């Protein structure tokens, strides 16, 4: 606004005090001819008169001289134009407003019009009740009236003081106008009015000849901010309308307050006494749907409070805080600019530091770089100004300032001393409200509050310690938030706690909380704090931390993947911070990682735990995680198996044991005295069936790679008798129920893995056959197809290994069970049974007394010839191979049986092939 605070020129003599000039007389005659037309009854007549007046005022002539124009304007024209403001015709009212605008601009003393102009404007803009629509119905005319009020403020300045009631009454209504442009113009007018009629402590810009230090910086931010000299007074160039140049008024206020050479002077209490009446309408406008209106309302509020009653800050804080969530960056920038101006120049700013600092610091995390940079620049100026104002109190800290801590966060710029002191001194007032808002039900509030907390902690540095209990309690709760942004900010805050607070202090609080109530959020806070802690500070506490984490009440407290992931973060933090020092707690860390792998439900989490094991191995200087197992497998197994008699399928120790057996590799062969007795005890039929299934599965897996796992030291065969008699044999016994059947399937699979692992010699396999063949034959009748199939393979292996050394009576008992499998529903089982019969016939051939088997072989021929006519071609081929293999035993019997059924077959092709084979192959002697 133009020429605020500048004294007007010496008033010209009033017309009544002397004779009018010739130009004034001529203008009076002209107006006297035209003014009667304003009283015409017809609208067109009044409109023609107003247009004639407009032409008379706009044309060069006597009206161009302000001195000559003043008398006729005040005496003749102004009263009649004000009456035209209530004309029924909208066009006449519009022309009247235009003529009033021309008159104010042309008059030598526009302030003389205020006693009549202001009440007229208030009457048109403000109804008898604020809730009712204003008397002026046309939106464009209401806008023109507000612009006319703004012009009066610009031209008359402090002369408006006696008429503040009318001006404020008009603004209180126009600030709530339905038309957005009216609201926006009203905000600009309110800001100008506040500057024109300031309260106590508002600046008069006395200048001693040079620009203040902060001037050049702010003039670069705000176009139009210049200095000029008018009688030794520094005044800004007329500022653009708020919104034309964004934030110009707020930045001007900041500039004013930054100058060391400005003399502060009381200029009256006019606006100061009534400024609070504008706050309510402005706060209703601050949430308007048009962003430019919101910006104008924020700037007007800044000016109203700066030049008015500072106590209104309490009334606007919540509204300004809401605007920090605005989607439009210009609005957020306006909030930062106004709040920064208050922190720099508000008369009672020291009383409001704890309320305003959070608003400005929140803008340091704005998503728009321009807003962040503005907030950072304002905040630094606030700190420097406060530092200058309190130089005596800070003398020691300024003179003997310690250097930046060596472990200061690398990507952060350390705030100036004044900023740090401001936060430290107000932290006790800010924290309670902030901690409350971090757990608010509104997501946006939680996010903003969580983002503010690390900013405060970065300023408070070592002074965090005295508020640590409150901060940690808040972080424990906030880290459970579903919003990722909240959790991210809280982990950053926890890292700063680790950076600035002694580990002895924060570990005592965090670990005691974890002892009472282990939680995923507590582990996350612990991991983040350790990640921010310097190595040399954390190293003395490494063993204690690892030991506490390895306790069952923490590492086995939950099988939830989130809990385990945060537990893994603790181990990763220790490894990444302490590096080689982790060797002193390697066993405990390995124990924790083992638990995570055992309890994790997600494959990705197990993979991360394996990667952490590799990292631990690297910092210890060993080649991989299997070397870690070799180093610690003894103590690990000793701890895990201590309670094996009480295990169930859900025991964490069982899961840990399974992981050790499955992943330790060659180290497993070194601890068979621990492993085999545990397996024997846990695989008894009286134990939990689900547990037995898990253990059989693990045992089968390691037996398939026995040379690299359980037999890496060549000691496993010495435990063969225990495995077969005490583990496999009891579990192969038939028992009713599906669970028992599943266990038999698992036991059969384990037996198959054992005899096919190439660990056992032929003699050892024959020993296994001697012990387990009866049980295996019974499993051929199992409902499970897999069990029947594996049993056929096992019998086949047994027969191949024994050759002709099998007892004839035991050998004869085998083929009837295999014949039954030729009627199996599964073709795979039938083919496997046929293959096993081939091996059985080979064993008969190798026997000494073949005649002992004649009747059995004859019966076998007869049954096989039935299956030779099977509908499945693959089965016919398999049966033909069996008959060919057995044809050398008793060829005459085979020919006789074949000729007896050849005509009964659907196709004689296979019988003919068999007869041709018998004739071509000589009989076995």
ABEGO torsion letter per residue (X at the ends): XBGBGBBBBBBBBBAAABBBBAAAAAAAAAAAAAAAAAABABAAAAAAAAAAAAAAAABBEAAABAAAAAAAAAAAAAAAAAAAAABABAAAAAAAAAAAAAAAAABABAAAAAAAAAAAAAAAABBABAABBBABABAAAAAAAAAAAAAAAAAAEAAAAAAAAAAAAAAAAAAABABAAAAAAAAAAAAAAAAABBBBGBBBBBBAGBBBAAAAAAAAABBGBBBBBBGGBBBBBBBBBBGABBGAAAAAAAAAAABAABBBBBAEAAAAAAAAAAAAAAAAAAABABAAAAAAAAAAAAAAAAABBAAAAAAAAAAAAAAAABABAAAAAAAAAAAAAAAAABAAAAAAAAAAAAAAAAAAABABAAAAAAAAAAAAAAAAAAAAAAAAAAAAAAAABBBBBAABBAABBBBBAAAAAAAAAAAAAAAAAAAAAAABABAAAAAAAAAAAAAAAAAAEAAAAAAAAAAAAAAAAAAABABAAAAAAAAAAAAAAAAABBAAAAAAAAAAAAAABBBAAAAAAAAAAAAABBAAAAAAAAAAAAAAAABAAAAAABABAAAAAAAAAAAAAAAAAAEAAAAAAAAAAAAAAAAAAAABABAAAAAAAAAAAAAAAAAAGBABAAAAAAAAAAAAAAAAAAAAAABBAABAAAAAAAAAAAAAEAAAAAAAAAAAAAAAAAABAABBAAAAAAAAAAAAAAAAAAAABAAAAGAAAAAAAAAAAAAAAAAABBBBEAAAAAAAAAAAAAAAAAAAAGABBAAAAAAAAAAAAAAAAAAAABABAAAAAAAAAAAAAAAAAAEAABBAAAAAAAAAAAAAAAABABAAAAAAAAAAAAAAAAAAAABABAAAAAAAAAAAAAAAAAAAABABAAAAAAAAAAAAAAAAABAAAAAAAAAAAAAABABAAAAAAAAAAAAABBBBX
